[in-house]
Amino acid sequence: MTKIRFGTDGWRGRMAEDYTFANVRRCAQGFANWLSDEGHASQTVVVGHDQRFQGEHFAAAVAEVLAGNGLQVLLIDGASPTPVISFAAVNNNAVGAVNITASHNPPEDNGFKVRDASGGAVPPDGLAAIEARIPDSDGVRSTPLDAALAAGTVRRHQPQAAYLAQLSSLIDVTGIRDAGLKIVVDSMWGNGAGWLTEILGGGKTEVIEIHAQRNPTFPEMDRPEPIPPNVDAGLAVARSVEADCICILDGDADRCGFGDENGQFVDQLRVYGLLAYYLLELRGERGPIVKTLSTTSMLDKLCAAYDVPVVETGVGFKFVAPAMLEHDAIIGGEESGGYAFRGHVPERDGILSNLCLLDLMVRTGKKPTELLQLLFEKVGEHYYDRVDIRLTGEDMKAAAQQRLDNVDITGLKLGGIAVTDRITVDGYKFPMEDGGWLLVRFSGTEPLIRIYTETTSKEKVAAILADGQKLAGL
């Protein structure tokens, strides 16, 4: 049998290769075993899926297994955004959720994402415990879906109304709806299709939605990840219609992308800076901010200015969500464009993130480029980029790890800037004397090595990334 390994949020695999119905059922059985061992036998679990190929059928298979283990299942009727599934778990007092999604991965992939009773990511020790409880196929117990529906152990669930009411309690939706903005929404052929149109439609604001149909091949992009070049077609539309901004949602709508009034992409580190500024300055919120070590140093400067603490974690919401709950953080986020907010669920929410950015525009009366200038007046200009390199095998990964393990930072410079430290909490991070940093780490969801940098000098970005590749022998 295939050895299933849980990464950042659960398990992801290549469809028809290792991501099969048999292996999805094994994952569901492992989750059921873990819930039982945690004292949650016979309680409620939410199950949902995204727009990928066979998603609804994989979700049905999960529901059959959970029902076969005595759990009560709310099977979401139709593709739903990840944050909607997470909120449904909390709103229905469920002990957890399973989401069939590969988020931003290529179209050939699918995934098995798990959430706990908070609606947030299961912490690393919980993920390891679920993985350890995954049996071979002969250890799977299930009840046919028709029989489970007839018995009431599986029920179809519509989560839309409760989630939309939750958003209206967090954001002045009416103010955005009546602001007279022209907004392009790129749903990237994913689960976010229709949601911002539903929320903001019917007023003076015009919403133009693109890539809003189901198409598991994700045309016009390599993958539904809300960064260039995947967003280039949407940015072109925004320029052609002279939109005030473009709001972008990834494949499962838990990540946020954003473009300005010129149809230029605003990178996800700057977006996090804008969201933190919005909460601290305009809404007057106070409390810790949680960030992964791969995201922006602008947060440290903002937090110092507003006298709130920063909590830094490893990469992934399996670290961010528990830290948000522990510290009652006002926001938690990561480099990938995922941000979560206090008063909601500790889960990335691309829909809510975009609404916050729109609310920031409405409250200030400023365009995105003007808002960035406000941010830079507080923290100075920052520049970011990332390079992803596909690993061809374990030998390539091992060789890169060995080189990185043996890096001596004495006299080391990246892009001509002196390195001041080496941090190995999650990957290999090299802070530099200008306040910038380089990070080299292996993806937890794909066979990739990622090299990131943020610096205060635009001219240094490419050189720092090139030096980072050399450090890893790439």
C-alpha positions in Angstrom: 0.0 0.0 0.0 1.1 3.6 -0.6 2.7 5.2 2.4 0.6 8.4 3.0 2.5 11.3 4.6 0.7 14.3 6.0 2.3 17.7 5.2 1.3 21.3 6.0 -2.5 20.7 6.1 -2.9 17.1 5.5 -2.2 15.0 2.4 -1.8 15.9 -1.3 -1.1 13.6 -4.2 -1.2 13.1 -7.9 -4.6 11.9 -9.0 -4.8 8.3 -10.4 -1.1 7.8 -9.3 -1.3 7.8 -5.5 -4.4 10.0 -5.0 -7.1 7.3 -5.5 -10.4 6.5 -3.9 -8.8 3.7 -1.9 -6.2 6.0 -0.4 -8.7 8.8 0.3 -10.8 6.2 2.2 -7.7 5.2 4.1 -7.1 8.8 5.1 -10.8 9.2 6.2 -10.4 6.0 8.3 -7.2 7.4 9.9 -9.1 10.7 10.7 -12.0 8.7 12.2 -9.6 6.6 14.3 -7.9 9.8 15.6 -11.3 11.4 16.5 -12.4 8.2 18.3 -9.1 8.1 20.3 -9.6 11.7 21.2 -13.0 11.0 22.7 -15.1 12.3 19.8 -16.9 9.1 18.6 -20.4 9.7 17.3 -19.9 13.5 17.1 -20.3 15.7 14.0 -17.8 16.2 11.2 -18.2 18.6 8.2 -17.1 17.3 4.8 -16.6 19.6 1.7 -14.7 19.7 -1.6 -13.4 22.1 -4.3 -13.9 22.3 -8.0 -11.3 19.8 -9.0 -11.9 16.6 -11.0 -14.1 14.1 -9.1 -14.1 16.3 -6.0 -17.8 15.7 -5.1 -17.2 11.9 -5.4 -14.1 11.9 -3.2 -16.0 13.9 -0.6 -18.9 11.3 -0.7 -16.3 8.5 -0.2 -15.0 10.3 2.9 -18.6 10.8 4.2 -19.2 7.1 3.8 -16.2 6.1 5.8 -16.9 8.6 8.6 -20.5 7.4 8.8 -19.3 3.8 8.8 -17.4 4.7 12.0 -20.4 6.1 13.8 -19.8 9.8 13.2 -22.4 12.3 12.2 -21.6 13.9 8.8 -22.6 17.2 7.4 -21.8 16.8 3.7 -21.7 20.3 2.1 -23.9 20.4 -1.0 -21.7 21.7 -3.8 -18.1 23.1 -4.0 -17.4 25.5 -1.2 -14.5 27.7 -0.2 -12.2 26.4 2.5 -13.1 29.2 5.0 -16.8 28.4 4.5 -16.1 24.8 5.4 -14.1 25.8 8.4 -16.8 28.2 9.6 -19.4 25.6 9.1 -17.5 23.3 11.5 -17.6 26.0 14.2 -21.1 27.1 13.5 -22.4 23.5 13.8 -20.4 22.5 16.9 -18.5 19.9 14.8 -15.3 18.3 16.1 -13.6 18.8 12.8 -13.8 18.9 9.1 -12.4 17.2 6.0 -11.9 19.2 2.8 -11.1 17.5 -0.5 -8.9 20.2 -2.1 -5.4 20.7 -3.3 -5.7 24.5 -2.9 -3.2 26.2 -5.3 -1.5 23.0 -6.6 -1.4 22.1 -10.3 -4.5 20.6 -11.9 -3.2 17.0 -11.7 -3.2 17.1 -7.9 -5.9 16.7 -5.2 -5.7 16.7 -1.4 -7.2 15.7 1.9 -7.2 18.7 4.2 -8.2 18.3 7.9 -9.5 20.9 10.4 -10.2 20.6 14.2 -13.1 21.9 16.2 -11.8 25.5 16.1 -12.1 25.4 12.3 -8.3 25.9 12.1 -5.5 23.7 11.0 -4.7 20.6 13.1 -1.4 21.2 14.9 1.7 19.2 13.8 1.4 16.6 16.6 -2.3 16.0 15.6 -1.3 15.6 11.9 1.3 13.0 12.9 -1.2 11.2 15.1 -3.7 11.0 12.2 -1.1 9.8 9.8 0.0 7.1 12.3 -3.6 5.8 12.4 -4.1 5.4 8.6 -4.7 1.7 8.0 -4.4 -0.5 4.9 -7.5 -0.8 2.8 -8.8 -3.8 4.7 -9.0 -1.7 7.8 -11.5 0.7 6.3 -15.1 0.7 7.5 -17.8 2.4 5.5 -21.6 2.8 4.9 -22.9 3.3 1.4 -24.0 7.0 0.9 -27.6 6.2 0.1 -28.0 4.1 3.3 -26.2 6.8 5.4 -28.5 9.5 4.0 -31.5 7.4 4.7 -30.4 6.7 8.2 -29.6 10.4 8.8 -25.9 9.8 9.7 -25.0 11.8 6.6 -27.0 15.0 6.0 -26.7 17.5 3.1 -25.7 20.9 4.3 -26.0 24.4 2.9 -23.5 26.7 4.7 -23.9 29.9 2.6 -26.4 31.9 4.7 -24.5 31.5 8.0 -21.2 32.4 6.4 -22.5 35.5 4.7 -24.1 36.7 7.9 -20.7 36.2 9.6 -19.0 38.4 7.0 -21.6 41.1 7.4 -20.9 41.1 11.2 -17.2 41.6 10.6 -17.1 44.1 7.7 -19.3 47.1 6.6 -20.4 45.3 3.5 -23.0 48.0 2.8 -20.3 50.7 2.7 -18.4 48.8 0.0 -21.5 48.0 -1.9 -22.5 51.6 -2.1 -19.0 53.1 -2.8 -19.3 53.0 -6.5 -16.1 51.1 -7.1 -15.4 49.0 -10.2 -13.9 45.7 -9.1 -12.6 42.8 -11.1 -12.8 39.5 -9.3 -10.6 36.6 -10.5 -11.9 33.4 -8.9 -9.2 31.3 -10.8 -11.8 28.7 -11.8 -12.2 27.8 -8.1 -14.5 27.7 -5.2 -14.6 31.5 -4.7 -16.7 31.9 -7.8 -19.8 34.0 -7.1 -19.1 34.8 -3.5 -17.9 38.4 -3.8 -20.5 39.1 -6.4 -23.2 37.8 -4.1 -21.9 39.9 -1.2 -21.3 43.2 -3.1 -24.0 43.0 -5.8 -27.1 45.2 -6.0 -25.5 48.5 -5.1 -23.4 51.2 -6.8 -20.2 49.1 -6.9 -19.7 47.1 -10.1 -18.3 43.6 -9.8 -16.9 42.0 -13.0 -16.1 38.3 -12.4 -13.8 36.3 -14.5 -12.6 32.6 -14.5 -15.8 31.9 -12.5 -16.8 28.6 -14.1 -15.8 25.1 -13.1 -12.8 24.0 -15.2 -10.4 21.6 -13.5 -7.7 22.2 -16.1 -7.3 25.8 -14.9 -6.8 27.4 -18.4 -4.8 30.7 -18.7 -2.7 29.8 -15.7 -0.3 27.1 -14.6 -2.1 26.6 -11.4 -4.7 28.4 -9.3 -2.1 30.1 -7.1 -2.8 33.9 -6.8 0.6 35.1 -7.9 2.1 36.0 -11.4 2.1 34.6 -14.0 -1.1 32.8 -13.0 -2.9 36.2 -12.4 -1.6 37.9 -15.6 -4.8 37.3 -17.6 -6.9 38.7 -14.8 -4.7 41.8 -14.4 -5.0 42.4 -18.2 -8.8 42.4 -17.8 -8.6 44.8 -14.9 -6.5 47.2 -17.0 -8.8 46.9 -20.0 -11.9 47.9 -18.0 -10.0 50.5 -15.9 -11.0 48.8 -12.6 -10.2 50.4 -9.3 -8.7 47.1 -8.2 -8.7 43.4 -8.8 -9.5 40.9 -6.0 -8.1 37.4 -6.6 -9.0 34.1 -4.9 -7.0 30.9 -5.2 -8.5 27.5 -6.1 -10.2 27.0 -2.7 -10.6 30.7 -1.9 -8.5 30.6 1.3 -5.8 32.8 -0.2 -5.9 36.4 -1.3 -4.3 38.1 -4.3 -4.7 41.8 -5.1 -4.0 44.2 -7.9 -4.0 48.0 -8.0 -5.8 50.6 -10.1 -3.2 50.2 -12.8 -3.7 46.5 -13.1 -0.3 45.8 -11.4 0.0 43.0 -8.9 0.5 43.9 -5.2 2.7 41.1 -3.7 1.4 39.2 -0.8 3.9 40.6 1.7 2.7 44.1 0.9 -0.9 42.9 1.2 -0.1 41.6 4.7 1.3 45.0 5.6 -1.8 46.8 4.3 -4.1 44.4 6.3 -2.1 45.0 9.5 -2.2 48.7 8.9 -6.0 48.6 8.3 -6.6 46.7 11.6 -4.2 48.8 13.7 -4.8 52.3 12.3 -8.3 52.4 10.9 -10.1 49.9 13.2 -8.0 50.6 16.3 -7.5 46.9 17.1 -4.8 45.9 19.5 -3.2 42.5 20.2 -0.5 40.3 18.9 0.2 39.7 15.2 1.2 36.2 14.1 3.4 35.8 11.1 5.4 33.0 9.6 9.2 33.4 9.2 8.7 33.6 5.5 6.6 36.8 5.5 7.3 40.5 5.8 9.5 42.4 8.2 7.2 45.3 7.7 5.0 43.7 10.4 7.8 44.0 13.0 8.1 47.8 12.2 4.3 48.3 12.3 4.0 46.4 15.6 6.8 48.5 17.1 5.0 51.7 16.0 1.7 50.6 17.5 3.2 48.9 20.5 1.8 45.4 19.9 3.8 42.1 19.9 4.8 39.9 17.0 4.7 36.1 17.3 6.8 34.4 14.6 6.1 30.7 13.7 7.2 28.1 11.2 5.6 28.1 7.7 2.0 26.8 7.4 -1.3 27.3 9.2 -0.6 24.2 11.3 1.6 26.6 13.2 -0.3 29.9 12.7 -3.7 28.7 13.8 -2.6 27.4 17.2 -0.5 30.5 17.8 -3.5 32.8 17.0 -5.7 30.9 19.5 -3.0 30.9 22.1 -2.2 34.6 21.9 -5.6 36.0 20.9 -4.0 37.5 17.8 -5.8 40.1 15.8 -4.4 38.6 12.5 -2.2 35.7 11.5 -0.8 35.2 8.0 1.9 33.8 5.8 3.8 34.5 2.6 1.5 32.5 0.4 -1.3 35.1 0.7 -3.3 33.4 3.5 -4.6 35.6 6.3 -6.9 34.9 9.2 -8.7 37.3 11.5 -9.7 37.5 15.2 -13.4 37.1 15.7 -13.6 34.7 12.8 -12.1 31.3 12.5 -8.3 30.8 12.7 -8.3 29.9 9.0 -7.1 31.6 5.9 -9.9 33.4 4.3 -9.4 35.0 0.9 -12.9 36.3 0.7 -12.7 38.2 4.0 -9.1 39.4 3.2 -10.3 41.0 0.0 -13.2 42.6 1.7 -10.8 44.1 4.3 -8.7 45.6 1.5 -11.9 47.0 -0.1 -13.0 48.4 3.2 -9.6 50.1 3.6 -10.0 51.7 0.2 -13.5 52.9 1.1 -12.6 54.2 4.6 -9.6 56.2 3.4 -10.9 57.2 0.0 -7.5 56.1 -1.4 -6.4 54.0 -4.4 -4.2 50.9 -3.8 -1.0 52.8 -4.9 -1.8 55.6 -2.5 -2.4 53.1 0.3 1.0 51.6 -0.3 2.6 55.0 0.0 0.8 55.4 3.4 2.3 52.0 4.5 5.8 52.9 3.3 5.7 56.2 5.2 5.3 54.1 8.3 7.8 51.3 7.6 9.9 52.3 4.5 9.8 50.6 1.1 10.2 46.8 1.0 10.8 44.5 -2.0 10.1 40.8 -2.3 10.3 37.9 -4.7 10.4 34.1 -4.7 11.9 31.4 -6.9 10.5 27.8 -6.9 12.7 25.0 -8.2 11.3 21.5 -8.7 13.2 18.7 -7.0 14.0 15.8 -9.3 14.4 13.3 -6.5 15.5 12.6 -3.0 19.2 12.9 -4.0 18.8 16.4 -5.1 17.0 17.3 -1.9 19.6 15.6 0.3 22.5 17.4 -1.6 20.8 20.8 -1.1 20.2 20.1 2.6 23.8 19.0 3.2 25.1 22.2 1.6 22.7 24.4 3.6 23.5 22.6 6.8 27.2 23.4 6.3 26.9 27.1 5.4 29.3 29.2 7.4 27.9 32.7 7.7 31.3 34.2 8.7 31.9 36.9 6.2 28.9 35.7 4.1 27.2 38.2 1.9 24.0 37.9 -0.2 23.6 40.4 -3.0 26.5 42.2 -1.4 24.7 42.6 1.9 26.3 41.0 5.0 24.4 38.1 6.7 24.0 38.4 10.4 22.5 35.1 11.5 21.3 31.7 10.3 17.9 30.5 11.6 16.8 26.9 11.1 13.4 26.8 12.7 11.8 25.9 9.4 14.2 25.8 6.5 17.2 28.1 6.4 16.7 31.8 7.0 19.6 34.3 6.7 18.8 37.7 8.2 20.9 40.5 6.7 22.3 43.8 8.1 19.9 46.0 6.1 16.9 44.3 7.8 16.2 42.1 4.9 16.4 38.3 4.7 16.7 35.2 2.5 14.9 32.0 3.2 15.5 28.6 1.6 13.1 25.8 2.5 11.4 22.7 1.1 7.7 22.9 0.4 5.5 20.9 2.7 3.0 20.2 -0.1 5.0 19.7 -3.3 8.4 18.5 -4.4 9.8 22.0 -4.5 12.6 24.0 -3.0 11.5 27.6 -2.4 13.9 30.6 -2.2 12.4 33.8 -0.9 13.8 37.2 -0.1 12.6 40.6 1.2 14.9 43.6 1.2 14.8 47.4 1.3 16.7 47.7 -2.0 14.8 46.9 -5.2 18.0 46.5 -7.1 19.3 43.8 -4.8 16.4 41.3 -5.1 17.6 39.3 -8.1 21.2 39.2 -6.8 20.1 37.9 -3.4 17.9 35.2 -5.0 20.8 34.1 -7.3 23.1 33.9 -4.3 20.5 31.9 -2.4 20.4 29.4 -5.3 24.2 29.1 -5.1 24.0 28.4 -1.4 21.7 25.4 -2.1 23.9 24.3 -5.0 21.1 24.9 -7.6 
